[in-house]
């Protein structure tokens, strides 16, 4: 019989066989972030892109028409104002203090060194409408008398009145205060002023609202403040020691240097200008 030679399964060389050798892990790749790379933005569907572009276009059209309407309104208001000014030449009303008489002015100091003021003043004011075709309608007037920003008397002219074209209206009112508590510095200043030849410096404030009418056009009600300064009172007084300082008779204040300014009190929302 012929002998068969079978090849051996063992390789030549070393007698050990390595199965499934473990290869070393590949080197980690350094990830370098590209700072200039734009962030990923997913592509929006066509209907979303159209919707966004439509909203943007609608917003732009609304802004455009709003600005255009505002410009047209301002332009029409300016043209109307110019036409009215050229036709009527409107002028503001004027105010003046005709007379101011002080019939009572008592400074009373109590045992606790608190001083109170009791006063009574008779005020006459004239207002003139210098326009030919403009009428002013006034509401009741609130009146305040001050001395160096210290209130000494208050009152009002409680009737509404009409100021006709080229007409002068006389307003008479009595203002007063009862047991008005004053600070020590204010009392010292008042007593010092009463010893002067000119007397107390006084200021009159008038607060009211008015409406202007031109032909058949009537404006809205506008707040008005009239401030009259340059008034000095001549108060003959009797000094009754520390407790009392009072006027003995009616004193007439000097109003020849009084000047009145008219300010519009326009209110927009919560602010007054």
Buried (B, 14 or more C-beta within 10 A) or exposed (E): EEEEEEEEEEEEEEEEEEEEEEEEEEEEEEEEEEEEEEEEEEEEEEEEEEEEEEEEEEEEEEEEEEEEEEEEEEEEEEEEEEEBEEEBEBEBBBBBBEEBBBBBBBBBBEEEEEBBBBBBBBBBBBBBBBBEEBBBBBBEBBBBBBBEEBBBBBBBBEEEBEBEEEBEBEBEBBBBBEEBEBEEEBBEBBBEBBEEEEBBBBBBBBBBBBBBBBEEEEEEEBBBBBBBBBBBBBBEBEEEEEEEBBBEEEBEBBBEEBEBEBEEEEEEEEEEE
